[in-house]
Amino acid sequence: MSELKVTLVKSSIGQCEKMKGRLLGMGLTKREKTVTLKDTPEVRGMIAKVAHLVRVEE
């Protein structure tokens, strides 16, 4: 299964609690932090909800 590199490019300050929870669920706690996640439909859904805050690389 392929993997995705997800980087938090904008802070979660001022975002609603659901978006902060999605970022924490992906392991993104600080700005410019990069995590490697498996490419699953669940992860893709979380990325879609916070797409304006993250950068994704295949």
N, C-alpha and C positions, 0 to 999 in steps of 0.2 A: 504494500500500500504506500502511496506517495505521502510526502510530508509538506507542510506549509510553514514558512517562516513569517511570523506575525510580529510587527513592531508597533508599539504605541507611539504615535507622533504628536498627539494632542492630549493635554491633561484631562482627567475626568472631573476636575473641579467644575461645579455648576451643572453637572449632568444629573439626571434623575437616578434614583437608587437602583432601578432595574439595569440601567446601562453600567453602573459601577459594579453591580453583581456579575454581569456578563464578563467584564474585563477581569475581575478577580477570578472567575471561573476558568478563564484562559491562562491565568498566571501573570497577567500584566498589571504590575503594581506601580511602576514608576515610568516617567516619560523616557523614551528612547530605549526601553527594555525590549529585547527580542526573545521570543520563545519559539520552539519548534513543536508543532502539533500535527497529529495524524489527520489526513484529509478525509473526514467523515461528514455525513450530512448534518450532524449536530453542531460540529465546529463551524461548518459553512453557514449555518443559520445564525450562530452567535456573531460571526464576522459580518454578516449582512446587516445586522441590527446596529453595529457600531462602526460601520464602514467609514464614516467621516472622521473617526479618531485613530484608525490604524492603517498600516501599509502592509500588504500581503505580497510575498514572493513565493513562487512555486518551487 
